[in-house]
Amino acid sequence: MIVRFLGQVDYQSTVAAMRAFTAARDADTCDELWLCEHPPTFTQGLSGKPEHLLSPGDIPVVASDRGGQVSYHGPGQVTAYPLVDLRRINIFVKEYVARLELAIVETLSSFGVDGIRVSGAPGVYVHSNVSRDPKIAAGSRKLEEELQRVAKIAALGIKVSRHCTYHGLSLNVAMDLRPFEHINPCGYVGLRTTSLQEVGVATDWSTVAERLADRLLSQLVVSSRSDATPAPA
C-alpha cells in the first residue's frame, strides 16, 4: 500500500480524484491510503435527510456518494481515505468497516483514550458525562441510551465500487467543534461530538495522522511503503 500525506485539500476535487483512481485501477494496481484535512465543509451522504442539516450558514454543503448522512469536515481533523481492493485482502464490507473502527480505537489507545464502538451506529465514541437532549433519533431504545452516554470522536462513511473502496473516516484532533452544532451528526438528534483536544490530549495533526496510518496499514495490508507525493489529479 502506498501512503500519501496530502495536507489540506479541497473536498470535491479529492473525491473526484478518488473516483478516477478507482475507475482506472485493475487487479495489479497498488492499494493506496490518502490522509488529509479539508476546509470547512458539510457533506451529505447517500442516506442524508435535509432535516438533519439545521443551519449551515456560510459553510458549503456538498452532496457525496459515500454512505451515511450529514457530517462535517474541517481543519484540525484527520481524514483518511483507504483505496483498497477488498478481494486482495479477502474480506467483505462488514469486516472492512470493523477493521477501520479497530484502527481508530487502537490509535486512540496510543494516546491513552478509550474508544467505544456502538452497535448500530458506525464510528468511534468516547464516554461522556455531559447531559443532553434525550430525544436522540435512533433505531431502538437500547441504541438511544447508548448514544446518550457517549460523544462521537470519529466518523465513517465509505463507498465500494467493483469491490474497491473509497471515501473513509475522519478523526477529530484539535478543531473548532461548533459547526457540528449546526447539524444532527450522522442523523442523530442531540448527538455530541468531541475531539482529542477536548478530552485532554495535547498533540498535533501530523502525529495523529501518522499513528492512524500505521494502524490502518496493520489492519489492511501485509507490507507497504510511504510516499509523500500528491494524489492523482
C-alpha positions as CSV (number, residue, x, y, z in Angstrom):
1,M,0.0,0.0,0.0
2,I,1.2,3.5,-0.9
3,V,0.6,6.1,1.8
4,R,0.1,9.7,0.8
5,F,0.0,12.7,3.2
6,L,-1.8,15.4,1.2
7,G,-2.1,18.3,3.7
8,Q,-5.2,20.5,3.4
9,V,-7.1,19.8,0.1
10,D,-10.5,20.7,-1.3
11,Y,-13.1,18.1,-0.6
12,Q,-14.8,17.9,-4.0
13,S,-11.5,17.6,-6.0
14,T,-10.3,14.9,-3.6
15,V,-13.4,12.9,-4.1
16,A,-13.1,13.3,-7.9
17,A,-9.5,12.0,-7.7
18,M,-10.6,9.0,-5.6
19,R,-13.3,8.2,-8.2
20,A,-10.9,8.5,-11.1
21,F,-8.3,6.3,-9.3
22,T,-11.0,3.7,-8.5
23,A,-12.4,3.7,-12.0
24,A,-8.9,3.3,-13.6
25,R,-7.5,0.7,-11.3
26,D,-7.1,-3.0,-12.2
27,A,-6.1,-6.2,-10.4
28,D,-2.4,-5.1,-10.4
29,T,-3.0,-1.6,-9.0
30,C,-1.4,-0.9,-5.6
31,D,-3.8,0.0,-2.9
32,E,-3.3,3.5,-1.5
33,L,-4.1,5.4,1.7
34,W,-4.6,9.2,1.5
35,L,-4.5,11.3,4.6
36,C,-5.6,14.9,4.5
37,E,-7.7,17.6,6.1
38,H,-10.4,19.7,4.4
39,P,-11.5,23.3,4.6
40,P,-14.8,23.7,6.4
41,T,-17.4,21.6,4.5
42,F,-20.6,19.8,5.4
43,T,-21.1,16.6,3.4
44,Q,-24.5,14.9,2.8
45,G,-24.2,11.2,2.3
46,L,-26.5,9.0,0.2
47,S,-28.9,8.5,3.1
48,G,-28.8,12.1,4.1
49,K,-32.1,13.8,5.0
50,P,-32.5,17.6,4.7
51,E,-33.9,17.9,8.2
52,H,-30.6,16.9,9.7
53,L,-28.9,19.9,8.2
54,L,-30.1,22.6,10.6
55,S,-28.3,25.9,9.8
56,P,-25.2,25.5,7.6
57,G,-24.6,29.3,7.3
58,D,-21.6,30.1,5.2
59,I,-20.1,26.6,5.2
60,P,-20.7,24.9,1.9
61,V,-22.9,21.8,1.7
62,V,-21.7,19.1,-0.7
63,A,-23.7,16.1,-1.9
64,S,-21.4,13.0,-1.5
65,D,-21.7,9.4,-2.8
66,R,-20.5,7.9,0.4
67,G,-22.8,6.1,2.7
68,G,-24.4,7.7,5.8
69,Q,-25.9,11.0,6.5
70,V,-24.6,14.5,7.2
71,S,-21.2,15.1,8.6
72,Y,-18.6,17.9,8.9
73,H,-15.0,18.2,7.8
74,G,-12.7,21.0,8.9
75,P,-9.1,21.9,9.8
76,G,-7.7,20.0,12.7
77,Q,-9.4,16.8,11.7
78,V,-7.5,13.8,10.2
79,T,-9.4,12.4,7.2
80,A,-8.2,9.0,5.9
81,Y,-9.2,7.6,2.6
82,P,-8.2,3.9,2.1
83,L,-8.4,2.9,-1.6
84,V,-8.4,-0.8,-1.1
85,D,-9.3,-3.8,-3.3
86,L,-11.3,-6.0,-0.8
87,R,-10.7,-9.1,-2.9
88,R,-7.0,-8.7,-2.4
89,I,-7.3,-9.0,1.4
90,N,-10.2,-11.4,1.1
91,I,-12.8,-9.6,3.3
92,F,-16.3,-8.3,2.9
93,V,-17.7,-4.8,3.6
94,K,-18.8,-5.6,7.2
95,E,-15.3,-6.8,8.1
96,Y,-13.8,-3.8,6.4
97,V,-15.8,-1.4,8.5
98,A,-14.9,-3.3,11.6
99,R,-11.2,-3.0,10.8
100,L,-11.5,0.7,10.2
101,E,-13.1,1.1,13.6
102,L,-10.5,-1.0,15.2
103,A,-7.7,1.1,13.7
104,I,-9.3,4.2,15.2
105,V,-9.7,2.5,18.6
106,E,-6.0,1.5,18.5
107,T,-5.0,5.0,17.5
108,L,-7.0,6.5,20.4
109,S,-5.5,3.9,22.8
110,S,-2.0,5.0,21.9
111,F,-2.9,8.4,23.3
112,G,-4.5,6.9,26.5
113,V,-8.1,7.3,25.3
114,D,-10.6,4.5,25.4
115,G,-12.5,4.3,22.1
116,I,-16.0,2.8,22.1
117,R,-17.9,1.1,19.3
118,V,-21.7,1.3,19.4
119,S,-23.6,-1.5,17.7
120,G,-25.9,0.1,15.1
121,A,-24.1,3.4,15.0
122,P,-20.9,3.2,12.9
123,G,-17.9,5.3,14.1
124,V,-16.0,5.5,17.3
125,Y,-17.1,7.2,20.5
126,V,-15.8,8.1,24.0
127,H,-17.6,8.2,27.3
128,S,-19.2,11.5,28.1
129,N,-20.6,12.8,31.4
130,V,-22.3,15.7,29.7
131,S,-26.1,15.5,29.8
132,R,-28.1,16.5,26.7
133,D,-31.3,16.2,24.8
134,P,-32.6,12.7,25.4
135,K,-34.7,12.7,22.1
136,I,-31.9,11.1,20.1
137,A,-33.4,9.6,16.9
138,A,-32.3,6.0,16.7
139,G,-33.5,2.6,15.8
140,S,-34.0,1.2,19.3
141,R,-34.3,2.3,22.9
142,K,-31.1,0.5,23.7
143,L,-29.2,2.5,21.0
144,E,-30.8,5.7,22.2
145,E,-29.5,5.0,25.7
146,E,-26.0,4.1,24.4
147,L,-25.7,7.4,22.4
148,Q,-26.8,9.5,25.4
149,R,-23.7,8.3,27.3
150,V,-21.1,9.0,24.6
151,A,-19.6,11.6,22.4
152,K,-18.5,10.9,18.8
153,I,-14.8,11.4,18.1
154,A,-14.5,9.6,14.7
155,A,-17.0,9.1,11.8
156,L,-17.1,6.6,9.0
157,G,-18.6,7.0,5.5
158,I,-17.5,4.6,2.8
159,K,-18.2,3.7,-0.9
160,V,-17.5,0.4,-2.5
161,S,-17.3,0.1,-6.3
162,R,-16.3,-3.2,-8.0
163,H,-15.1,-4.5,-4.7
164,C,-12.8,-1.4,-4.3
165,T,-13.2,1.1,-1.5
166,Y,-13.0,4.9,-1.4
167,H,-14.1,7.6,1.0
168,G,-13.3,6.5,4.5
169,L,-13.1,8.0,8.0
170,S,-12.4,11.2,10.0
171,L,-10.9,11.6,13.4
172,N,-11.2,14.9,15.3
173,V,-7.9,16.1,16.7
174,A,-7.9,19.8,17.6
175,M,-10.6,21.6,15.7
176,D,-13.5,24.0,16.1
177,L,-16.4,21.8,17.0
178,R,-19.1,24.5,16.8
179,P,-20.1,23.6,13.2
180,F,-21.3,20.2,14.5
181,E,-24.0,22.2,16.4
182,H,-25.5,23.2,13.0
183,I,-26.3,19.6,12.0
184,N,-27.6,16.4,13.6
185,P,-24.3,14.5,13.2
186,C,-24.8,11.3,11.3
187,G,-28.6,11.8,11.6
188,Y,-28.8,11.6,15.4
189,V,-30.6,14.5,17.1
190,G,-28.5,15.7,20.0
191,L,-25.5,13.5,19.4
192,R,-22.5,15.3,20.9
193,T,-19.1,15.4,19.1
194,T,-15.7,15.7,20.7
195,S,-12.0,15.7,19.8
196,L,-8.7,14.5,21.2
197,Q,-8.0,18.1,22.4
198,E,-11.3,18.3,24.2
199,V,-10.7,15.0,26.1
200,G,-7.3,16.4,27.2
201,V,-4.8,15.1,24.7
202,A,-2.2,17.6,23.6
203,T,-0.9,16.5,20.2
204,D,-0.9,17.7,16.6
205,W,-2.4,16.7,13.2
206,S,0.8,15.1,11.9
207,T,1.3,12.8,14.9
208,V,-2.2,11.6,14.8
209,A,-2.2,11.1,11.0
210,E,1.0,9.0,11.2
211,R,-0.3,6.8,14.1
212,L,-3.7,6.3,12.3
213,A,-1.9,5.4,9.1
214,D,0.2,2.9,10.9
215,R,-2.9,1.3,12.5
216,L,-4.8,1.2,9.2
217,L,-1.8,-0.4,7.5
218,S,-1.7,-3.1,10.1
219,Q,-5.4,-3.8,9.6
220,L,-5.5,-3.7,5.8
221,V,-2.1,-4.8,4.4
222,V,0.8,-7.1,4.9
223,S,3.5,-4.8,3.5
224,S,3.5,-1.1,2.5
225,R,5.6,1.9,1.5
226,S,5.2,5.6,2.3
227,D,5.0,8.3,-0.4
228,A,4.5,12.0,0.2
229,T,3.8,12.7,-3.5
230,P,0.4,14.2,-4.4
231,A,-2.6,12.1,-5.3
232,P,-3.7,11.7,-8.9
233,A,-5.4,14.8,-10.3
